[in-house]
Amino acid sequence: MITRALREAPELVEDDGRRKLRGYIAKFNAESYELWDDRIVEGEPFVEIIRPGAFDGVLGEDIRALFNHDKSLVLGRTTNGTLRLKTDDVGLFFEVDLDDTTVAQDAWKMVKRRDIDGCSFCFDLDEDMGHEVIYRANQVTLHEITQFTKIIEVSPAVTFPAYEQTESYARNRDRAQEKKLRLARSRAIRQRALWSIEQD
């Protein structure tokens, strides 16, 4: 299971006393901020892009909207119509009905106060198909997704949408920096050795 986030607060909608959250979970053809995930690219950052059509065939399944990815805090569900998902030219759009449950009202209040300002979703990819790692000269590596195999859940209200704030990010970032330092030291040693040989 892979989790990705969009740093964009959901929209609050109130119509005849009925409350909803809506917005985009993901956007097409837009490069993400830098990500760290050894399952995709080992030991270095990459950016990710989702192509139109990537959600085809996976939105008809039983998908739940969760508050902060917590399985016990359900906001809505596609099979009973309280969560609606669709794609358009922009990306994957959601709308979830907020009932009188404690979790729904808490989500509404936190989004309204801007305590929460992001959306996120969890998904699976096929090991060999539907996505590709593209190494680009003088640019950050690109991970292109053309087909998801499963959307596990969506979280239209998450506290920390920025992937950089996870411990995994910090750990991988430090590891990559150490690797760069080791390579730089190795090059310096080789250059000094070559200079010494030339002087002799």
ChimeraX attribute file (.defattr): number of C-alpha atoms within 10 A of each C-alpha:
attribute: neighborCount
match mode: 1-to-1
recipient: residues
	/A:1	9
	/A:2	13
	/A:3	14
	/A:4	18
	/A:5	22
	/A:6	22
	/A:7	18
	/A:8	18
	/A:9	23
	/A:10	26
	/A:11	16
	/A:12	14
	/A:13	15
	/A:14	10
	/A:15	7
	/A:16	5
	/A:17	7
	/A:18	11
	/A:19	17
	/A:20	20
	/A:21	23
	/A:22	20
	/A:23	19
	/A:24	23
	/A:25	25
	/A:26	24
	/A:27	20
	/A:28	18
	/A:29	16
	/A:30	14
	/A:31	15
	/A:32	19
	/A:33	16
	/A:34	16
	/A:35	21
	/A:36	23
	/A:37	15
	/A:38	12
	/A:39	9
	/A:40	17
	/A:41	15
	/A:42	12
	/A:43	18
	/A:44	20
	/A:45	20
	/A:46	23
	/A:47	18
	/A:48	20
	/A:49	19
	/A:50	22
	/A:51	17
	/A:52	19
	/A:53	15
	/A:54	20
	/A:55	21
	/A:56	14
	/A:57	12
	/A:58	15
	/A:59	18
	/A:60	13
	/A:61	12
	/A:62	13
	/A:63	20
	/A:64	24
	/A:65	29
	/A:66	24
	/A:67	24
	/A:68	22
	/A:69	21
	/A:70	11
	/A:71	12
	/A:72	9
	/A:73	15
	/A:74	17
	/A:75	27
	/A:76	24
	/A:77	20
	/A:78	17
	/A:79	13
	/A:80	10
	/A:81	12
	/A:82	17
	/A:83	22
	/A:84	20
	/A:85	19
	/A:86	14
	/A:87	19
	/A:88	11
	/A:89	10
	/A:90	13
	/A:91	22
	/A:92	19
	/A:93	17
	/A:94	21
	/A:95	22
	/A:96	23
	/A:97	20
	/A:98	23
	/A:99	15
	/A:100	11
	/A:101	11
	/A:102	12
	/A:103	17
	/A:104	22
	/A:105	15
	/A:106	14
	/A:107	20
	/A:108	22
	/A:109	14
	/A:110	15
	/A:111	22
	/A:112	15
	/A:113	9
	/A:114	13
	/A:115	15
	/A:116	22
	/A:117	22
	/A:118	25
	/A:119	28
	/A:120	28
	/A:121	22
	/A:122	16
	/A:123	15
	/A:124	14
	/A:125	17
	/A:126	11
	/A:127	10
	/A:128	7
	/A:129	12
	/A:130	14
	/A:131	20
	/A:132	13
	/A:133	15
	/A:134	12
	/A:135	12
	/A:136	9
	/A:137	7
	/A:138	6
	/A:139	9
	/A:140	15
	/A:141	18
	/A:142	20
	/A:143	21
	/A:144	19
	/A:145	22
	/A:146	18
	/A:147	21
	/A:148	21
	/A:149	17
	/A:150	18
	/A:151	21
	/A:152	19
	/A:153	19
	/A:154	29
	/A:155	24
	/A:156	33
	/A:157	28
	/A:158	28
	/A:159	17
	/A:160	18
	/A:161	22
	/A:162	18
	/A:163	19
	/A:164	15
	/A:165	10
	/A:166	12
	/A:167	10
	/A:168	14
	/A:169	17
	/A:170	14
	/A:171	12
	/A:172	19
	/A:173	18
	/A:174	14
	/A:175	14
	/A:176	17
	/A:177	13
	/A:178	12
	/A:179	14
	/A:180	12
	/A:181	12
	/A:182	12
	/A:183	12
	/A:184	12
	/A:185	12
	/A:186	12
	/A:187	12
	/A:188	12
	/A:189	12
	/A:190	12
	/A:191	12
	/A:192	12
	/A:193	12
	/A:194	12
	/A:195	11
	/A:196	10
	/A:197	9
	/A:198	8
	/A:199	7
	/A:200	6
